[in-house]
Amino acid sequence: MSGLHPRELGFATRRAVAQVGYAARLFFKLLWSLGTSLRRFGLIRDQIHFLGNYSLAIIAVSGLFVGFVFGLQGFYTLQRYGSTEALGLLVTLSLVRELGPVVTALLFAGRAGTSLTAEIGLMKAGEQLSVMEMMAVDPVQRVLAPRFWAGVLAMPLLAAVFSAMGIIGGWVVGVLLIGVDGGAFWSQIQGGVDVWKDVGNGIIKSVVFGFTVTFVALLQGYEAQPTPEGVSSATTRTVVMASLAVLGLDFVLTAMMFTI
């Protein structure tokens, strides 16, 4: 078997570097657009409704069932050590530190991320973005930026809803169904959860995931080939790349937060 020709390797490397550079330029252009986007906050508000409100049902239901499972599994685990009164603390810390931001980001990528990619890809296939450029309207400022900042703002709110519903689910299973003392359940949460260290770290993670998932979705849609197959491939890449990025960043952020 012959190896890869040096010229082909050079072309592939140059293409990869060019793609990274293009993505970096687009990302910083979106960051730079914050002031302009805030002056058109109505566009961001509409996109928050589209991305956040339409994702609320799956986020809330998923959080509730995750809380059910954690309440059940946590009770039987803590029962071995005679610490069932710490069930509320176990469920809450697991949700606000890790599962809330991570699972919300994965669900957001699957529901809202693919929707963004398909929408931008279809606009490109229909030459709507090209028409905007011909009319001296920057499609990044007018189309991408409101969706980008809406995703960044919606993610922490959705993560908070997921964690809240998960805690309620843990309370329903632990207190109402199994019989854990309700006062101990809530007092352990109140005394053991630190607002800045635990909840604050979860908020930071959800904001970072919001930047990541939304940017990946917009980038894939903006770079999609203007064909049905191209848009379909772009939506698939959005889910795969956003999910892997979320899991990788979760490890990096967790390592940083527990070492600093």
Backbone bond lengths (Angstrom), bond angles and torsions (degrees), N, CA, C in turn:
res aa  C-N    CA-C-N  psi(-1)  N-CA   C-N-CA  omega(-1)  CA-C   N-CA-C  phi
1 M - - - 1.461 - - 1.527 109.05 -
2 S 1.307 115.05 129.75 1.460 118.68 179.86 1.510 109.71 -82.83
3 G 1.315 115.95 144.83 1.450 120.84 179.97 1.515 111.61 -77.94
4 L 1.324 115.50 175.59 1.451 122.06 179.69 1.524 109.59 -68.69
5 H 1.314 115.69 130.60 1.460 120.73 -179.64 1.530 109.41 -65.56
6 P 1.336 117.94 139.28 1.477 119.60 -179.82 1.522 113.24 -56.13
7 R 1.343 116.61 -34.64 1.454 118.81 179.56 1.525 111.18 -66.40
8 E 1.340 116.89 -40.94 1.459 120.47 177.74 1.524 110.89 -65.36
9 L 1.344 115.77 -39.57 1.462 119.07 176.97 1.517 111.15 -63.20
10 G 1.315 116.35 -39.64 1.464 119.47 178.06 1.510 112.54 -64.70
11 F 1.357 116.78 -42.31 1.458 120.57 177.72 1.534 110.82 -61.88
12 A 1.331 116.02 -43.65 1.468 119.53 -178.91 1.526 111.16 -64.91
13 T 1.334 116.02 -40.92 1.467 119.64 179.00 1.520 111.14 -65.19
14 R 1.328 115.74 -44.17 1.461 119.11 179.73 1.527 111.38 -63.39
15 R 1.325 116.96 -40.07 1.458 120.77 178.75 1.526 110.68 -64.54
16 A 1.347 117.09 -41.39 1.464 120.09 179.08 1.525 111.41 -65.00
17 V 1.331 116.43 -42.57 1.470 119.73 178.78 1.526 110.69 -64.19
18 A 1.346 116.70 -40.14 1.463 120.32 178.58 1.523 111.22 -63.18
19 Q 1.341 117.23 -39.57 1.461 120.24 179.05 1.520 111.51 -66.63
20 V 1.336 116.88 -40.75 1.469 120.08 177.35 1.521 110.40 -63.54
21 G 1.333 116.33 -42.67 1.457 119.37 178.65 1.516 112.44 -64.10
22 Y 1.329 116.81 -40.75 1.464 120.32 178.29 1.525 110.77 -63.54
23 A 1.349 116.47 -43.39 1.469 119.62 178.90 1.522 111.04 -63.95
24 A 1.329 117.76 -39.48 1.464 120.76 179.51 1.524 110.99 -65.22
25 R 1.331 117.60 -41.78 1.461 120.58 178.76 1.523 111.00 -63.66
26 L 1.335 116.44 -41.91 1.462 119.58 178.60 1.522 111.08 -64.94
27 F 1.339 117.13 -39.82 1.465 120.44 -179.50 1.530 111.06 -63.38
28 F 1.311 116.91 -46.31 1.464 119.27 -179.72 1.523 111.52 -69.63
29 K 1.320 117.34 -29.84 1.462 119.57 175.16 1.521 110.62 -66.81
30 L 1.331 117.13 -37.98 1.463 120.33 176.71 1.523 111.13 -66.99
31 L 1.341 117.12 -39.97 1.463 119.84 176.69 1.518 110.85 -63.04
32 W 1.329 116.18 -40.12 1.463 121.15 -178.34 1.529 111.76 -68.16
33 S 1.328 116.31 -19.75 1.461 120.83 -176.57 1.519 113.16 -83.36
34 L 1.331 118.47 5.21 1.461 120.34 -175.06 1.522 111.69 -58.35
35 G 1.337 116.75 -46.89 1.466 119.47 -178.16 1.512 112.42 -60.60
36 T 1.331 116.28 -46.13 1.464 119.90 178.93 1.523 111.64 -63.78
37 S 1.321 116.56 -39.05 1.462 119.90 -179.15 1.524 111.55 -66.75
38 L 1.329 117.01 -37.64 1.459 119.58 179.55 1.526 111.74 -66.98
39 R 1.331 116.73 -29.79 1.471 119.09 176.83 1.525 110.98 -72.02
40 R 1.325 116.61 -18.87 1.462 121.09 174.46 1.521 108.90 -114.65
41 F 1.321 116.89 53.32 1.459 120.26 -172.05 1.523 112.25 -64.33
42 G 1.323 117.26 -20.60 1.461 119.01 177.21 1.520 112.36 -60.10
43 L 1.342 116.07 -36.20 1.465 119.42 177.48 1.522 110.87 -66.04
44 I 1.344 116.59 -41.80 1.466 120.02 178.15 1.526 110.41 -65.39
45 R 1.329 116.53 -40.76 1.472 120.23 179.78 1.524 111.27 -60.20
46 D 1.321 116.71 -43.36 1.462 119.56 179.27 1.527 111.48 -63.76
47 Q 1.319 116.65 -38.64 1.461 119.84 179.78 1.526 112.04 -72.82
48 I 1.334 117.55 -33.27 1.473 119.84 173.87 1.522 109.88 -61.49
49 H 1.333 115.73 -40.92 1.469 119.39 176.67 1.527 110.57 -63.02
50 F 1.338 116.50 -42.52 1.460 120.48 -177.81 1.526 111.40 -68.69
51 L 1.337 116.82 -44.83 1.460 120.47 -176.11 1.524 112.50 -82.29
52 G 1.329 116.81 -42.92 1.454 121.26 -173.34 1.514 113.69 -85.41
53 N 1.321 116.29 -52.06 1.455 119.22 -175.03 1.522 111.97 -66.08
54 Y 1.331 116.44 -38.36 1.456 119.37 179.78 1.524 112.68 -75.30
55 S 1.329 117.31 -15.28 1.472 121.01 175.68 1.525 112.04 -95.26
56 L 1.333 116.74 -5.46 1.460 120.42 -172.11 1.519 112.56 -64.21
57 A 1.322 116.83 -39.39 1.465 119.89 -175.19 1.521 111.10 -63.99
58 I 1.334 117.25 -49.35 1.468 119.45 -178.28 1.520 111.16 -67.50
59 I 1.344 117.61 -33.63 1.462 120.59 178.43 1.528 110.22 -66.96
60 A 1.339 116.97 -46.65 1.461 120.68 -176.75 1.530 111.21 -66.55
61 V 1.315 117.23 -45.60 1.472 120.41 -179.25 1.528 110.45 -65.31
62 S 1.333 116.83 -41.91 1.470 119.58 178.65 1.522 110.87 -63.16
63 G 1.333 116.68 -43.10 1.461 119.66 178.34 1.512 112.40 -61.38
64 L 1.326 116.66 -40.20 1.461 120.40 179.99 1.527 110.99 -62.75
65 F 1.310 117.55 -45.44 1.462 120.06 -178.12 1.525 112.04 -72.53
66 V 1.330 117.24 -32.87 1.467 119.25 173.07 1.526 109.73 -63.05
67 G 1.327 117.43 -39.70 1.464 120.61 176.13 1.517 112.21 -63.73
68 F 1.334 116.80 -39.52 1.464 120.15 175.47 1.530 111.02 -56.78
69 V 1.334 115.26 -49.35 1.462 119.84 -177.20 1.518 111.07 -65.06
70 F 1.343 116.71 -43.51 1.455 119.60 -179.31 1.520 111.42 -66.33
71 G 1.322 117.40 -37.87 1.458 119.71 177.16 1.514 111.84 -62.06
72 L 1.327 116.87 -41.47 1.460 120.91 -179.51 1.522 111.76 -70.62
73 Q 1.341 116.07 -50.81 1.462 119.77 -178.91 1.529 111.56 -66.18
74 G 1.333 116.19 -39.89 1.461 119.13 -179.97 1.512 112.90 -64.74
75 F 1.332 116.52 -37.83 1.472 119.08 -179.91 1.516 110.94 -63.17
76 Y 1.330 118.11 -48.06 1.462 119.98 -176.87 1.527 111.95 -70.25
77 T 1.336 116.76 -26.62 1.466 119.32 174.61 1.520 111.30 -72.45
78 L 1.343 116.84 -47.09 1.463 120.47 -178.71 1.521 111.67 -70.70
79 Q 1.330 117.97 -24.70 1.459 120.99 -179.53 1.527 111.53 -62.87
80 R 1.318 117.21 -29.16 1.460 120.55 178.29 1.521 111.70 -63.42
81 Y 1.318 116.97 -29.48 1.460 121.68 -175.97 1.525 112.82 -108.37
82 G 1.321 116.44 9.15 1.452 120.15 178.93 1.508 113.84 65.25
83 S 1.328 118.24 32.60 1.464 122.13 -175.98 1.522 111.33 -123.95
84 T 1.308 117.04 38.02 1.463 119.39 -176.51 1.530 112.30 -65.60
85 E 1.345 117.87 -20.38 1.468 118.90 178.44 1.516 111.83 -68.94
86 A 1.334 118.22 -14.86 1.470 121.72 178.54 1.522 112.10 -89.67
87 L 1.330 117.64 13.16 1.459 120.72 -177.69 1.528 111.11 -61.22
88 G 1.319 116.95 -43.33 1.461 120.22 -179.69 1.512 112.42 -60.63
89 L 1.326 116.62 -41.47 1.466 120.64 179.11 1.527 110.67 -65.33
90 L 1.328 117.08 -42.07 1.462 120.58 179.91 1.527 111.06 -61.68
91 V 1.313 116.09 -47.92 1.465 120.22 -178.66 1.528 110.67 -63.59
92 T 1.330 116.91 -44.91 1.460 120.38 -175.51 1.521 112.24 -66.92
93 L 1.326 117.57 -46.08 1.465 119.72 -179.71 1.527 111.18 -64.48
94 S 1.318 116.81 -39.22 1.468 119.39 178.77 1.524 111.15 -62.56
95 L 1.325 116.35 -36.69 1.453 120.14 -177.50 1.520 112.64 -77.66
96 V 1.331 117.18 -51.96 1.470 118.96 -172.96 1.524 111.94 -72.65
97 R 1.330 117.83 -28.23 1.466 119.91 -179.84 1.523 112.56 -82.67
98 E 1.331 117.12 -45.09 1.453 120.08 -169.03 1.529 113.34 -123.53
99 L 1.322 116.52 -65.74 1.455 119.51 -167.85 1.519 113.07 -64.88
100 G 1.327 117.41 -36.80 1.460 119.55 -179.80 1.522 112.30 -58.01
101 P 1.339 118.68 -60.55 1.472 119.49 179.57 1.524 113.67 -63.02
102 V 1.342 117.87 -42.98 1.466 120.32 -172.64 1.525 111.22 -70.11
103 V 1.329 117.89 -52.16 1.467 120.12 -177.55 1.525 110.35 -66.14
104 T 1.327 117.50 -37.32 1.466 119.60 175.97 1.520 111.07 -60.56
105 A 1.333 117.28 -43.55 1.465 120.31 179.24 1.519 111.47 -63.71
106 L 1.327 117.72 -40.16 1.463 120.39 178.90 1.531 111.25 -66.33
107 L 1.329 117.12 -42.36 1.460 120.19 177.05 1.521 111.00 -66.77
108 F 1.334 116.43 -38.20 1.461 120.98 178.95 1.536 110.66 -63.99
109 A 1.329 115.93 -39.72 1.462 119.69 177.78 1.524 111.05 -64.01
110 G 1.330 116.34 -39.90 1.456 119.50 -178.25 1.506 113.91 -73.86
111 R 1.334 116.96 -32.23 1.458 119.14 -177.33 1.535 111.57 -97.22
112 A 1.335 117.58 -60.42 1.467 120.78 -174.93 1.519 112.47 -81.83
113 G 1.350 117.28 -36.12 1.457 119.89 -177.97 1.519 111.95 -62.56
114 T 1.313 117.17 -46.47 1.462 120.04 178.60 1.521 111.17 -64.89
115 S 1.337 116.57 -34.59 1.461 119.90 177.56 1.525 111.27 -64.47
116 L 1.331 116.87 -42.37 1.461 120.25 177.48 1.524 111.53 -63.22
117 T 1.322 116.09 -46.05 1.463 119.60 -179.43 1.518 111.47 -61.28
118 A 1.317 117.10 -45.49 1.461 120.32 -179.62 1.524 110.96 -64.93
119 E 1.328 116.94 -39.62 1.461 119.84 -179.41 1.524 111.56 -64.48
120 I 1.335 116.80 -48.70 1.462 119.99 -179.81 1.524 110.38 -67.11
121 G 1.327 117.23 -39.08 1.458 120.22 178.70 1.515 112.62 -63.72
122 L 1.326 117.87 -39.54 1.461 120.72 178.01 1.520 111.21 -70.64
123 M 1.329 117.10 -34.55 1.468 119.54 175.15 1.528 110.58 -64.07
124 K 1.321 116.33 -37.35 1.458 119.85 177.23 1.528 110.81 -70.10
125 A 1.337 116.39 -41.59 1.467 119.21 179.15 1.520 111.15 -65.27
126 G 1.321 117.90 -34.30 1.459 121.68 177.06 1.508 114.23 -83.09
127 E 1.339 117.45 5.54 1.464 124.74 178.25 1.527 112.99 61.81
128 Q 1.322 117.27 22.72 1.461 119.72 176.40 1.523 111.37 -68.64
129 L 1.335 116.97 -36.83 1.457 119.78 178.35 1.522 110.99 -67.51
130 S 1.321 116.78 -38.35 1.467 120.21 177.49 1.524 111.06 -65.14
131 V 1.329 117.33 -38.07 1.469 120.69 177.65 1.524 110.18 -63.76
132 M 1.330 117.31 -39.94 1.464 120.12 177.43 1.523 111.17 -60.54
133 E 1.331 116.60 -42.88 1.454 120.18 179.19 1.521 111.16 -63.82
134 M 1.331 117.39 -38.14 1.462 120.74 177.87 1.526 111.53 -66.07
135 M 1.336 117.21 -28.04 1.469 121.77 178.59 1.529 111.79 -91.27
136 A 1.341 116.77 12.93 1.468 122.99 178.93 1.523 112.17 63.69
137 V 1.342 116.03 32.08 1.464 121.94 174.96 1.524 107.32 -109.35
138 D 1.315 116.56 123.13 1.462 121.03 -179.56 1.523 109.39 -74.49
139 P 1.331 119.37 114.22 1.476 119.74 -179.24 1.523 112.92 -65.33
140 V 1.327 117.87 -26.70 1.465 119.40 176.94 1.521 109.92 -65.44
141 Q 1.342 117.42 -44.21 1.458 120.82 -179.52 1.526 111.59 -71.38
142 R 1.327 116.45 -38.86 1.466 120.06 -172.02 1.528 113.28 -87.05
143 V 1.330 117.67 -33.39 1.461 120.97 -173.02 1.526 111.80 -110.19
144 L 1.335 117.45 -51.98 1.458 120.44 -172.81 1.523 112.75 -75.52
145 A 1.342 117.61 -44.89 1.468 120.55 -173.06 1.531 113.04 -60.40
146 P 1.343 120.86 -47.44 1.483 118.78 178.49 1.519 112.68 -59.79
147 R 1.307 117.40 -37.93 1.464 120.26 179.24 1.529 111.05 -70.03
148 F 1.319 116.33 -36.32 1.464 120.33 179.12 1.526 110.85 -63.41
149 W 1.307 117.11 -51.60 1.470 119.58 -177.82 1.527 111.86 -71.23
150 A 1.317 117.85 -28.39 1.468 119.48 174.92 1.525 110.81 -65.82
151 G 1.331 117.05 -40.55 1.460 119.66 177.24 1.514 112.52 -65.49
152 V 1.339 116.26 -38.72 1.470 119.90 178.46 1.524 110.84 -64.40
153 L 1.328 117.52 -39.26 1.468 120.57 -179.80 1.525 112.41 -76.65
154 A 1.321 117.12 -32.60 1.465 119.73 -175.86 1.520 112.50 -75.66
155 M 1.329 117.67 -32.35 1.463 119.99 -174.36 1.530 113.71 -59.90
156 P 1.357 120.83 -49.74 1.474 118.83 178.95 1.522 113.00 -61.80
157 L 1.330 116.98 -35.29 1.466 119.63 178.79 1.526 111.06 -65.91
158 L 1.320 116.54 -42.52 1.459 120.04 178.44 1.524 111.49 -67.20
159 A 1.340 116.75 -37.78 1.466 119.79 177.32 1.522 110.99 -64.03
160 A 1.339 117.08 -38.16 1.466 120.28 177.19 1.521 111.41 -64.40
161 V 1.332 116.57 -40.32 1.472 120.28 177.40 1.525 110.53 -64.32
162 F 1.324 116.55 -42.61 1.472 120.50 178.87 1.523 110.70 -59.99
163 S 1.342 117.44 -47.52 1.462 120.62 -178.82 1.519 111.22 -64.76
164 A 1.340 117.32 -41.84 1.462 120.86 -179.86 1.532 111.13 -62.99
165 M 1.317 116.59 -44.51 1.461 119.67 178.77 1.526 110.85 -66.96
166 G 1.334 117.09 -34.62 1.460 119.60 177.06 1.525 112.21 -64.93
167 I 1.326 116.84 -40.77 1.469 120.50 177.83 1.526 110.06 -64.23
168 I 1.329 116.02 -41.87 1.462 119.30 177.23 1.532 110.79 -62.15
169 G 1.342 116.08 -41.40 1.453 119.10 177.21 1.512 112.52 -62.53
170 G 1.338 117.67 -40.95 1.462 120.58 176.04 1.514 112.17 -63.56
171 W 1.335 116.88 -37.39 1.469 120.86 177.85 1.528 110.99 -66.43
172 V 1.330 116.92 -42.10 1.471 120.36 -179.30 1.527 110.17 -60.81
173 V 1.347 116.74 -46.95 1.461 119.79 -178.13 1.528 110.97 -71.58
174 G 1.334 116.76 -46.71 1.457 119.71 -174.13 1.516 113.75 -72.25
175 V 1.328 116.87 -44.75 1.472 120.59 -173.52 1.520 111.30 -90.57
176 L 1.322 117.51 -51.63 1.461 120.40 -173.89 1.522 112.87 -76.77
177 L 1.319 117.68 -39.06 1.465 119.79 -174.75 1.525 113.03 -93.55
178 I 1.338 117.22 -44.57 1.460 119.77 -175.27 1.523 111.72 -89.39
179 G 1.331 118.21 -36.11 1.457 120.73 177.10 1.515 114.93 108.34
180 V 1.339 119.11 19.06 1.463 120.97 173.71 1.524 109.08 -64.99
181 D 1.326 116.77 143.90 1.460 120.97 -179.30 1.534 109.73 -62.32
182 G 1.333 115.44 125.50 1.457 119.60 -177.60 1.515 113.21 -66.12
183 G 1.327 117.84 -37.01 1.459 120.58 178.25 1.512 112.24 -63.55
184 A 1.337 116.03 -41.96 1.466 119.83 177.81 1.520 110.77 -66.59
185 F 1.319 116.93 -36.91 1.469 120.92 179.95 1.524 110.59 -58.35
186 W 1.348 116.50 -50.42 1.464 119.43 -176.07 1.527 112.23 -78.81
187 S 1.320 118.26 -33.41 1.467 119.70 -179.72 1.524 111.65 -67.98
188 Q 1.335 117.37 -34.91 1.455 120.34 175.85 1.531 110.87 -64.28
189 I 1.322 116.66 -38.71 1.469 119.90 177.00 1.520 110.36 -64.87
190 Q 1.332 115.94 -45.83 1.460 119.97 -177.22 1.523 111.92 -64.23
191 G 1.315 116.41 -37.41 1.456 118.90 -176.90 1.513 114.84 -87.23
192 G 1.341 118.07 -21.48 1.459 119.96 -172.76 1.511 115.91 -105.76
193 V 1.328 118.24 -13.04 1.465 120.98 -177.97 1.518 108.95 -98.95
194 D 1.320 115.52 122.00 1.454 121.58 177.47 1.537 109.27 -91.70
195 V 1.327 115.96 127.17 1.464 119.81 -174.30 1.514 111.39 -62.70
196 W 1.334 116.95 -45.86 1.462 120.01 -174.97 1.523 111.95 -78.55
197 K 1.317 117.20 -41.77 1.465 119.69 -175.13 1.519 112.49 -78.47
198 D 1.315 117.32 -44.94 1.459 120.63 -175.56 1.529 112.12 -88.79
199 V 1.323 116.29 -58.95 1.466 119.61 -179.29 1.527 110.36 -67.05
200 G 1.334 117.29 -40.15 1.458 120.28 -179.82 1.513 112.55 -62.55
201 N 1.334 117.16 -41.75 1.467 119.84 177.05 1.525 111.92 -62.65
202 G 1.326 115.99 -38.16 1.459 118.95 177.43 1.521 112.11 -65.28
203 I 1.331 116.48 -37.98 1.472 119.88 178.13 1.525 110.42 -66.04
204 I 1.330 116.76 -42.51 1.471 119.65 178.10 1.524 110.61 -59.87
205 K 1.327 116.47 -44.04 1.461 119.68 178.61 1.528 111.51 -61.13
206 S 1.318 116.63 -44.43 1.463 119.04 -177.38 1.528 111.27 -65.84
207 V 1.329 117.72 -35.18 1.469 120.28 177.46 1.532 110.21 -66.44
208 V 1.338 116.39 -45.17 1.474 120.05 178.07 1.526 110.50 -61.30
209 F 1.326 117.03 -42.50 1.461 120.05 178.54 1.528 110.88 -65.72
210 G 1.330 117.07 -34.00 1.457 119.88 176.69 1.516 111.92 -62.72
211 F 1.335 116.28 -45.56 1.461 120.13 175.18 1.531 110.51 -57.93
212 T 1.323 116.05 -47.01 1.461 120.82 -172.36 1.523 112.34 -67.56
213 V 1.325 116.86 -53.43 1.465 120.63 -175.14 1.525 110.77 -64.30
214 T 1.334 117.23 -45.14 1.457 119.81 -178.06 1.524 111.52 -65.44
215 F 1.329 116.72 -41.30 1.462 119.19 179.89 1.524 111.34 -65.81
216 V 1.321 117.49 -42.91 1.465 120.15 178.80 1.532 110.16 -60.72
217 A 1.330 117.02 -42.73 1.460 120.48 -179.76 1.524 111.23 -63.36
218 L 1.325 117.39 -44.93 1.461 120.46 -179.51 1.520 111.61 -68.04
219 L 1.327 116.48 -40.59 1.467 120.05 -179.63 1.527 111.00 -62.95
220 Q 1.330 116.98 -44.35 1.461 119.49 -179.47 1.525 111.38 -65.90
221 G 1.328 116.76 -37.87 1.460 118.89 176.91 1.516 112.69 -68.38
222 Y 1.332 116.62 -38.33 1.464 121.46 -178.05 1.524 111.48 -71.50
223 E 1.330 116.94 -28.10 1.463 121.46 -179.60 1.524 112.86 -97.39
224 A 1.328 117.72 -1.04 1.465 120.66 -175.09 1.525 111.07 -64.24
225 Q 1.311 115.87 146.58 1.458 120.99 173.15 1.527 108.75 -68.14
226 P 1.342 117.97 136.60 1.478 120.68 -175.07 1.525 112.68 -75.80
227 T 1.323 116.49 54.29 1.465 122.83 177.53 1.525 108.19 -136.96
228 P 1.322 118.53 160.45 1.475 119.44 176.47 1.523 112.58 -57.31
229 E 1.338 116.31 -40.56 1.467 118.92 178.73 1.524 111.19 -66.42
230 G 1.329 117.02 -37.09 1.457 120.38 179.16 1.512 112.76 -65.17
231 V 1.333 116.82 -42.47 1.465 120.58 178.57 1.520 110.53 -66.74
232 S 1.342 116.73 -39.94 1.464 120.32 178.24 1.527 111.06 -62.63
233 S 1.326 117.30 -44.00 1.466 120.57 178.51 1.521 111.20 -64.76
234 A 1.318 117.15 -36.64 1.467 120.84 -179.47 1.529 111.27 -65.66
235 T 1.327 117.70 -41.10 1.461 119.99 178.59 1.531 110.85 -65.32
236 T 1.332 116.70 -37.47 1.466 119.44 176.94 1.520 111.03 -64.94
237 R 1.326 117.05 -43.51 1.466 120.73 178.70 1.520 111.25 -63.35
238 T 1.314 117.02 -33.50 1.471 119.92 179.18 1.519 110.77 -60.76
239 V 1.322 117.30 -48.66 1.469 120.49 -178.49 1.518 110.71 -63.33
240 V 1.334 116.50 -46.19 1.465 120.41 -176.47 1.528 111.01 -65.45
241 M 1.337 116.50 -52.31 1.461 120.43 -175.59 1.528 111.67 -67.51
242 A 1.334 117.55 -41.74 1.461 119.99 179.88 1.526 111.30 -65.66
243 S 1.333 117.70 -40.49 1.464 120.15 -179.79 1.525 111.13 -65.34
244 L 1.325 116.95 -44.88 1.461 120.12 178.69 1.520 111.21 -64.95
245 A 1.323 116.86 -38.99 1.468 119.89 178.79 1.526 111.45 -64.78
246 V 1.324 116.75 -40.27 1.466 120.60 179.08 1.524 110.97 -63.17
247 L 1.327 116.95 -46.84 1.468 119.94 -178.53 1.530 111.36 -66.22
248 G 1.326 117.06 -39.91 1.453 119.39 177.76 1.514 112.52 -66.59
249 L 1.331 117.15 -44.32 1.462 120.40 178.56 1.522 111.82 -66.15
250 D 1.331 116.81 -31.79 1.464 119.03 178.19 1.518 110.80 -61.93
251 F 1.321 116.91 -42.67 1.464 119.54 177.68 1.531 111.02 -63.44
252 V 1.332 116.64 -45.72 1.466 120.15 -178.75 1.526 110.99 -62.66
253 L 1.324 117.28 -46.43 1.462 120.79 -178.88 1.527 111.57 -65.36
254 T 1.337 117.33 -41.38 1.458 120.36 179.14 1.515 110.81 -63.14
255 A 1.342 117.15 -42.65 1.465 120.53 178.07 1.523 111.18 -62.15
256 M 1.318 116.99 -41.22 1.463 120.49 179.79 1.525 111.75 -67.53
257 M 1.331 116.55 -41.37 1.463 120.39 -175.87 1.520 112.40 -69.60
258 F 1.334 117.57 -31.15 1.469 119.80 -178.57 1.530 112.78 -90.53
259 T 1.347 116.92 -8.41 1.463 118.96 178.33 1.531 112.82 -103.35
260 I 1.342 115.57 -21.29 1.464 118.17 179.93 1.518 110.19 -81.80
